[in-house]
């Protein structure tokens, strides 16, 4: 999911929030998830540096890129909530 889709989802969430159909996302919750994502990325980076198998390195590289994408989305969402 790209930033455009995420922005559309946030806009939809804001509309549902105004209608009383959604509970408010708290910045503290997003910060907790962001912290967990950063920790997971660091663990994957450590595993990558310890791994010599080519297949496992490819898999870990993909996982790291996914984690980084989620981190950027969480940071963006946190900015939108403030």
ABEGO torsion letter per residue (X at the ends): XBAAAAAAAAAAAAAAAAAGABBBBBAAAAAAAAAAAAAAAAAAAAAAAABABAAAAAAAAAAAAAAAAAAAAAAAAAAAAX
